[in-house]
Amino acid sequence: MAPKVAIVYLTYYDARHYIDEAVLSVERLDYPKQDLAFVVVDNSEHGPSAEYVKETVVPKSEKTLPKIVLMENEKNVGFATGNNQGIAWALDHWFDYVYLLNNDAKLHPDAIKEAVRVAESDKTIGAVQSLLLLWKTPDLVNSSGNDLHYLGFGLTRDYKRPVTATGWRWESPPPPGGGGADIGFASGAGVLYGAKALRHVGNLEEFYWMYHEDVELSWRMRLSGYRIVLAPKSIAYHDYEFRRSTQKMFWIERNRLVTHLTHLKTGTLLLFLPALLWMELLVLFGSIKEGWWIEKVRADLALFSKPVRTHILIKRRMIREQRTVPDREIIKHFVGRIEHQEIDHVLVRLVVNPVLNAYWKIVRNLVQW
């Protein structure tokens, strides 16, 4: 009997143009259907997506598809809460793994099999990210894992690089020992979480509403001794396009800073503080130029609000009780440069990265706790 895997698929008001492809990819999975469940969580107030799933997907339950579970929310409860509903169902029904699949993503037939194979190769693995390729141009990479900058920025690795240039072709042999390569954090667009790890550290952080939840959970797992890895032969296709919107920048900036304030020890935060303050000024100037300065100011001011201060205090206490790994080991997974094909600005190349990376080379050797 294969390990039991629940695929959690969070959808919203009208995602019917993605559902057919996602469902077809689940039908074609090379994995025993009796050991799978397809958990669809609808975040759209009983919108068209939910009705479409009822009419076209649910009738296939335990026929061409694995068992279908449909959960409908009365309102949009956010990315973390919606996925946590599916995760909770999987844990309550004693599934071994939970695979989160973005509503704009689909799976290669070997995706689940290969992700599970990597996860089973090492019991300390808490999360396994699939190699994400771009849906519309599948010869290009969306993410071969993600880097975490020491100031909290999550960076997509190998974005828009040809698959052949990354060394992660799914036809290539796996790394020695059958496991995956360690990555900074696993993208929530296509990731397998171990049930044991989730029961130990908890699920996605619902305080975040959206953005940075995958960073936070990967980091929290690593603090408790779990590895975060890439499964290069597990492929998912993601309809991703890098774009900024003023609406999402508040959540990205607030949650980036909150994660740092909750996960790092005080001494580490103090060492990072000069670079952090300098970078905050640069981000503020950039936000003024690009027209989202109000969201940036709101994100910074939110840190002083009672709900955020309370969350930080409670979360720091929880992590202090759970953590088994010191910061000096955690920061080995950080990077000192901001590298992303869509942020290839001359100022970043010639000023920001050299300064931040030089500072990083100094302070990373000072963290001895």
PAPA-527588 format. One record per residue (C-alpha): residue number from 1; residue in one letter; x, y, z. Coordinates in steps of 0.25 Angstrom, whole numbers. Each point is the difference from the previous one (the first is absolute). Example, Ala and Ser with C-alpha at 12.3 -4.5 7.8 and 13.67 -1.06 7.14 Angstrom:
1,A,49,-18,31
2,S,6,14,-2
END
This chain:
1,M,0,0,0
2,A,5,14,-4
3,P,1,11,10
4,K,-14,8,0
5,V,1,14,-6
6,A,-11,10,0
7,I,1,10,-11
8,V,-6,14,5
9,Y,-5,9,-11
10,L,-4,14,4
11,T,-9,7,-10
12,Y,-7,13,-1
13,Y,-12,7,-6
14,D,2,-4,-15
15,A,12,-9,-2
16,R,-7,-9,-10
17,H,10,2,-11
18,Y,10,-6,9
19,I,-8,-11,6
20,D,-2,-9,-12
21,E,16,-1,-2
22,A,2,-2,15
23,V,-10,-11,1
24,L,5,-7,-13
25,S,14,0,6
26,V,-5,-7,13
27,E,-7,-10,-8
28,R,13,-3,-8
29,L,9,-2,13
30,D,8,-12,1
31,Y,-4,-3,14
32,P,-10,-10,6
33,K,-13,8,0
34,Q,-4,-7,13
35,D,11,6,7
36,L,-3,14,-5
37,A,-11,11,4
38,F,-3,12,-8
39,V,-5,11,10
40,V,-6,12,-7
41,V,-1,12,9
42,D,-9,11,-6
43,N,3,14,4
44,S,-11,7,-8
45,E,-13,1,8
46,H,-6,-11,-8
47,G,4,6,-13
48,P,2,-6,-14
49,S,12,-8,3
50,A,-7,-8,11
51,E,-12,-3,-8
52,Y,9,-4,-12
53,V,7,-10,10
54,K,-14,-6,4
55,E,-5,-2,-14
56,T,13,-5,-7
57,V,10,-5,10
58,V,-7,-6,12
59,P,-8,-10,-9
60,K,14,-6,-3
61,S,4,-2,14
62,E,6,-14,2
63,K,-3,-3,-15
64,T,10,7,-9
65,L,5,8,12
66,P,4,-3,14
67,K,-10,3,11
68,I,-5,15,-1
69,V,-3,9,12
70,L,-6,13,-3
71,M,0,11,11
72,E,-7,13,-2
73,N,2,13,7
74,E,-10,11,3
75,K,11,10,-3
76,N,14,1,-5
77,V,8,-4,12
78,G,14,2,-6
79,F,11,-9,-5
80,A,5,-6,13
81,T,-14,-2,7
82,G,-6,-7,-13
83,N,12,-9,-2
84,N,0,-3,15
85,Q,-14,-5,-1
86,G,4,-10,-10
87,I,13,-4,8
88,A,-9,-2,13
89,W,-9,-10,-8
90,A,12,-7,-4
91,L,6,-1,13
92,D,-13,-4,7
93,H,-1,-11,-10
94,W,14,-5,2
95,F,7,3,-13
96,D,15,-1,0
97,Y,2,12,-9
98,V,-7,13,-5
99,Y,3,6,-14
100,L,-4,14,-2
101,L,-3,3,-14
102,N,-3,15,-5
103,N,-13,2,-7
104,D,8,4,-12
105,A,9,-12,0
106,K,-1,-14,-5
107,L,9,-13,2
108,H,9,-9,-8
109,P,-5,-14,1
110,D,13,-3,8
111,A,-2,12,9
112,I,-5,-7,13
113,K,7,-13,-2
114,E,14,8,-1
115,A,-3,9,11
116,V,-4,-11,10
117,R,12,-8,-4
118,V,9,12,4
119,A,-8,2,13
120,E,1,-15,3
121,S,15,0,-2
122,D,3,8,13
123,K,-9,1,12
124,T,5,14,3
125,I,-6,6,-13
126,G,-12,8,4
127,A,-3,7,-14
128,V,3,-4,-14
129,Q,-2,10,-11
130,S,-3,-5,-14
131,L,9,6,-11
132,L,-10,11,-5
133,L,0,3,-15
134,L,-8,11,-7
135,W,-13,-5,-5
136,K,0,7,-13
137,T,15,-2,-3
138,P,3,-13,7
139,D,14,0,-5
140,L,3,12,9
141,V,1,-1,16
142,N,-10,7,9
143,S,7,-5,13
144,S,11,-10,3
145,G,-1,3,14
146,N,1,14,7
147,D,11,8,6
148,L,-3,7,13
149,H,8,13,1
150,Y,5,4,14
151,L,-9,12,0
152,G,-12,-9,-2
153,F,-2,1,-15
154,G,-5,-12,-6
155,L,7,-2,-14
156,T,-5,-10,-11
157,R,12,-8,-5
158,D,3,-2,-15
159,Y,-13,8,-4
160,K,-1,-1,-15
161,R,13,-7,-2
162,P,-1,-12,-10
163,V,-2,-13,7
164,T,13,-6,-6
165,A,8,12,6
166,T,-4,-3,14
167,G,5,-15,2
168,W,-14,-4,5
169,R,-5,-7,-12
170,W,-10,-10,5
171,E,6,-11,-9
172,S,14,2,7
173,P,4,-9,11
174,P,-4,4,14
175,P,11,5,10
176,P,8,-11,8
177,G,-8,-7,10
178,G,-13,2,-7
179,G,-4,13,7
180,G,-1,14,-4
181,A,9,12,0
182,D,-3,10,12
183,I,-6,13,-4
184,G,-3,13,8
185,F,-15,-2,0
186,A,-11,-8,-7
187,S,-10,7,-9
188,G,-14,-2,4
189,A,-4,-1,-15
190,G,4,-15,0
191,V,5,-6,13
192,L,-1,-13,7
193,Y,0,2,16
194,G,2,-12,9
195,A,-12,-2,9
196,K,10,-3,12
197,A,7,13,-2
198,L,-13,8,-1
199,R,-5,-7,13
200,H,13,4,6
201,V,1,15,-4
202,G,-14,4,-4
203,N,-6,4,-13
204,L,1,12,-9
205,E,0,13,8
206,E,-15,6,-1
207,F,4,13,5
208,Y,7,3,-13
209,W,-13,0,-8
210,M,8,-2,-13
211,Y,15,1,-4
212,H,12,-5,7
213,E,-7,-12,7
214,D,9,-10,-8
215,V,12,7,5
216,E,-4,0,14
217,L,-4,-14,1
218,S,13,-5,-7
219,W,8,8,10
220,R,-8,-5,12
221,M,2,-14,-5
222,R,15,2,-1
223,L,0,6,14
224,S,-5,-13,5
225,G,10,-9,-8
226,Y,-7,-3,-13
227,R,6,1,-13
228,I,-6,8,-12
229,V,3,-6,-13
230,L,-2,0,-15
231,A,-5,-12,-8
232,P,6,2,-14
233,K,-8,-11,-6
234,S,-13,4,6
235,I,-6,10,-10
236,A,-11,10,1
237,Y,-4,11,-10
238,H,-4,13,5
239,D,-7,12,-7
240,Y,9,10,7
241,E,4,14,-5
242,F,8,10,9
243,R,-8,12,2
244,R,-1,11,11
245,S,-14,5,5
246,T,-2,10,10
247,Q,-10,-8,7
248,K,10,-12,3
249,M,12,8,4
250,F,-6,3,14
251,W,-1,-14,3
252,I,14,-4,-6
253,E,7,11,8
254,R,-7,-2,13
255,N,1,-15,0
256,R,15,1,-4
257,L,3,8,12
258,V,-9,-7,9
259,T,7,-14,-3
260,H,14,6,3
261,L,-5,6,13
262,T,-6,-13,4
263,H,10,-10,-5
264,L,14,6,3
265,K,6,1,14
266,T,2,14,5
267,G,15,0,-2
268,T,-1,-4,-15
269,L,-11,11,-2
270,L,10,10,6
271,L,11,-4,-9
272,F,-9,1,-12
273,L,-6,13,4
274,P,9,10,-7
275,A,-2,-7,-13
276,L,-15,-2,3
277,L,-1,15,2
278,W,8,4,-12
279,M,-8,-9,-8
280,E,-13,5,5
281,L,3,14,-4
282,L,3,-5,-14
283,V,-13,-8,-1
284,L,-7,12,5
285,F,6,9,-11
286,G,-3,-11,-10
287,S,-14,-1,4
288,I,-2,15,-2
289,K,6,-1,-14
290,E,-9,-11,-3
291,G,-13,5,6
292,W,-2,-9,12
293,W,6,8,11
294,I,-13,0,8
295,E,0,-15,1
296,K,14,0,4
297,V,-2,11,11
298,R,-13,-8,5
299,A,9,-13,0
300,D,10,7,9
301,L,-10,7,9
302,A,-7,-14,2
303,L,12,-5,7
304,F,-4,10,12
305,S,-15,-4,0
306,K,-4,-9,12
307,P,-5,-12,-8
308,V,14,-1,-7
309,R,8,3,13
310,T,-8,-11,7
311,H,2,-10,-11
312,I,15,3,0
313,L,1,-3,15
314,I,-9,-12,0
315,K,7,-6,-13
316,R,14,3,6
317,R,-3,-8,12
318,M,-6,-11,-8
319,I,12,-1,-9
320,R,10,1,12
321,E,-7,-13,6
322,Q,0,-7,-13
323,R,13,3,-6
324,T,12,-10,1
325,V,9,6,-11
326,P,8,13,4
327,D,0,12,-9
328,R,15,-3,-4
329,E,-6,-12,-8
330,I,-12,7,-5
331,I,7,11,-7
332,K,8,-10,-8
333,H,-12,0,-9
334,F,0,15,-2
335,V,5,7,-11
336,G,7,14,-1
337,R,-4,5,-14
338,I,-14,3,-6
339,E,0,-7,-13
340,H,-13,-1,-8
341,Q,-1,2,-15
342,E,-12,9,1
343,I,8,9,10
344,D,12,2,-8
345,H,2,15,3
346,V,13,7,-2
347,L,0,5,14
348,V,-2,-14,6
349,R,11,-5,-8
350,L,10,11,2
351,V,-3,5,14
352,V,-11,-8,8
353,N,6,-14,-2
354,P,15,3,2
355,V,-3,8,13
356,L,-10,-11,6
357,N,9,-11,-4
358,A,12,6,6
359,Y,-7,2,13
360,W,-6,-14,-1
361,K,14,-6,-1
362,I,4,7,13
363,V,-12,-2,9
364,R,-3,-15,-4
365,N,13,-3,7
366,L,-4,7,13
367,V,-12,-8,2
368,Q,4,-10,10
369,W,-13,-3,7
END
